[in-house]
């Protein structure tokens, strides 16, 4: 109905820390979901290191707390809707300030009726192994950002200005990737996707280096 699925406890400071966080186990992969019940239900069903942000954004203080508890990776597992996409985009911007962490984005499938799906619904309908498969199949942050970059340009014939915009944006995104291996993988995958535009890896890397030099100055 019209009532909210989750109601935050009165007086709870959602910025103080991630809900359900404790010293990380196993692979030290922190799985971040939106709802408190998502985190609790997944934990009760045996999935380790699942925490929730509630309706608050993921902030630097959350990441610092998680690192102090042993986090080495962060997998964003937000709901399959526009709010979840915005949350993932915002969280990835924060995670860029922590290049020592590996960041991933998991894709929650939509419901059979085409509606939104969240982790606890996925567990109830398909079991915890379905959510575990979603987490295990998460893509690295650079691949997610590549998809977001290319999405508005998915058509056969791009206008010259659109080609220029796409190339400029690709350079800007690549220069925000701290890990050189991830940056190289992003660039290679981008060139594969835009084959036919007449862009070489050497020329693209040259522009990236020029922009990086200008920023450093």
C-alpha positions in Angstrom: 0.0 0.0 0.0 1.0 3.6 0.6 2.7 2.9 3.9 6.5 2.8 4.0 8.1 -0.6 4.3 10.7 0.6 6.8 10.2 3.0 9.7 13.4 4.3 11.3 13.6 4.2 15.1 13.0 7.7 16.5 16.3 9.3 17.6 18.5 6.8 15.7 21.6 8.6 14.4 21.9 7.1 10.9 25.2 8.9 10.3 26.9 7.4 13.3 27.8 4.1 11.6 26.5 1.4 9.3 23.7 -0.6 10.7 24.6 -4.2 11.7 28.3 -3.7 11.3 30.8 -5.8 13.3 34.4 -7.0 12.7 34.4 -8.5 9.2 34.8 -12.2 8.6 36.1 -14.3 5.7 37.0 -12.4 2.5 36.5 -9.0 4.3 34.0 -8.0 1.7 31.5 -5.5 3.1 28.1 -5.9 1.5 26.1 -2.7 1.7 22.3 -2.8 1.3 19.7 -0.1 1.8 17.2 -1.5 4.4 17.8 -2.6 7.9 15.6 -5.7 7.5 17.6 -6.6 4.3 20.8 -6.6 6.4 19.2 -8.5 9.3 17.5 -11.1 7.2 20.6 -11.8 5.1 22.7 -12.2 8.2 20.2 -14.5 9.9 20.2 -16.7 6.7 24.0 -17.0 6.9 25.4 -14.3 4.5 28.3 -12.6 6.2 29.3 -8.9 6.5 26.0 -7.4 5.4 25.3 -3.9 6.6 22.7 -1.2 5.8 22.7 2.5 5.2 19.0 2.9 5.8 17.7 6.0 3.9 21.0 7.9 4.6 23.8 8.1 2.1 27.0 6.2 2.5 29.5 8.7 4.0 33.3 8.8 4.6 32.8 8.2 8.3 31.0 4.9 7.4 33.9 3.7 5.3 36.5 4.7 7.9 34.6 2.7 10.5 34.3 -0.3 8.1 38.0 -0.2 7.4 38.8 -0.1 11.1 36.7 -3.3 11.4 38.7 -5.0 8.6 37.0 -4.2 5.3 39.1 -4.8 2.2 36.3 -4.7 -0.4 32.9 -3.0 -0.6 30.1 -4.5 -2.6 27.1 -2.1 -3.2 23.9 -4.1 -3.3 21.1 -1.5 -3.5 17.5 -2.0 -4.6 16.7 -2.3 -8.3 15.1 1.1 -8.8 16.1 4.7 -9.5 16.8 5.4 -5.9 19.1 2.5 -5.7 21.0 3.6 -8.8 21.4 7.1 -7.3 22.6 5.6 -4.1 25.2 3.5 -5.9 26.4 6.5 -7.9 26.8 8.6 -4.7 28.5 5.8 -2.8 31.0 5.2 -5.6 31.9 8.9 -5.5 32.7 8.5 -1.7 34.6 5.3 -2.3 36.9 7.1 -4.8 38.4 8.7 -1.7 39.5 5.3 -0.4 41.5 3.8 -3.3 42.8 1.0 -1.0 39.4 -0.6 -1.1 38.1 -2.6 -4.0 34.6 -1.4 -5.0 32.0 -3.5 -6.7 28.3 -3.0 -7.7 25.9 -5.9 -7.5 22.8 -6.1 -9.7 19.5 -7.1 -8.0 17.2 -8.6 -10.6 13.7 -7.1 -11.1 10.7 -8.9 -9.8 8.7 -11.3 -12.1 6.0 -8.6 -12.6 8.7 -6.1 -13.6 8.6 -4.3 -10.2 11.4 -3.4 -7.9 13.2 -6.1 -5.9 15.2 -5.7 -2.7 17.5 -8.2 -1.0 15.1 -9.5 1.6 12.4 -10.1 -1.1 15.0 -12.0 -3.2 15.8 -14.2 -0.2 12.1 -14.9 0.5 11.3 -15.8 -3.1 14.5 -17.5 -4.2 16.5 -18.3 -1.1 19.7 -16.9 0.3 21.9 -18.6 -2.4 20.2 -16.3 -4.9 21.4 -13.2 -3.1 24.9 -14.8 -2.5 25.1 -15.3 -6.3 24.2 -11.7 -6.9 27.0 -10.6 -4.5 29.5 -13.0 -6.0 28.6 -11.8 -9.5 29.1 -8.1 -8.7 31.0 -6.1 -11.3 34.0 -3.8 -10.5 33.3 -0.1 -10.2 35.1 0.7 -13.4 32.9 -1.6 -15.4 29.8 -0.1 -13.8 30.9 3.4 -14.6 31.6 2.3 -18.2 28.1 1.1 -18.6 26.7 4.4 -17.1 29.0 6.4 -19.6 27.9 4.4 -22.7 24.1 4.2 -21.9 23.1 7.6 -23.3 25.0 6.9 -26.5 23.5 3.6 -27.4 22.5 4.3 -31.0 23.9 3.4 -34.5 24.8 6.9 -35.8 26.2 9.4 -33.3 26.4 13.0 -34.3 29.9 14.5 -34.4 29.2 16.6 -31.3 28.0 13.4 -29.5 31.2 11.6 -30.4 33.3 14.5 -29.0 31.2 14.5 -25.8 31.6 10.8 -25.4 35.3 10.9 -25.8 35.7 13.9 -23.4 33.6 12.1 -20.7 35.6 8.9 -21.1 38.8 10.7 -20.4 37.3 12.4 -17.4 36.0 9.1 -16.0 39.3 7.3 -16.6 41.2 10.0 -14.8 39.0 9.5 -11.7 40.1 5.8 -11.5 43.0 5.6 -9.0 44.1 2.1 -9.7 46.3 2.1 -12.9 45.2 -1.5 -13.8 41.5 -0.6 -13.5 42.1 2.5 -15.5 43.8 0.5 -18.3 40.9 -2.1 -18.2 38.4 0.7 -18.5 40.2 2.3 -21.4 40.6 -1.0 -23.3 36.9 -1.9 -22.7 35.8 1.6 -23.8 37.8 1.3 -27.0 36.3 -2.1 -27.8 32.8 -0.6 -27.4 33.5 2.4 -29.6 35.4 0.6 -32.3 34.9 2.4 -35.6 35.2 5.9 -34.2 38.8 6.1 -35.3 40.3 6.4 -31.7 43.5 4.6 -30.8 44.6 3.6 -27.3 47.7 5.7 -27.7 45.8 8.9 -28.5 43.3 8.3 -25.7 46.1 7.7 -23.2 47.8 10.8 -24.4 44.7 12.9 -23.7 44.3 11.3 -20.3 47.9 12.1 -19.3 47.5 15.7 -20.5 44.4 16.2 -18.4 46.0 14.5 -15.4 49.1 16.8 -15.7 46.9 19.9 -16.0 44.9 18.9 -12.8 48.1 18.3 -10.9 49.4 21.7 -11.9 
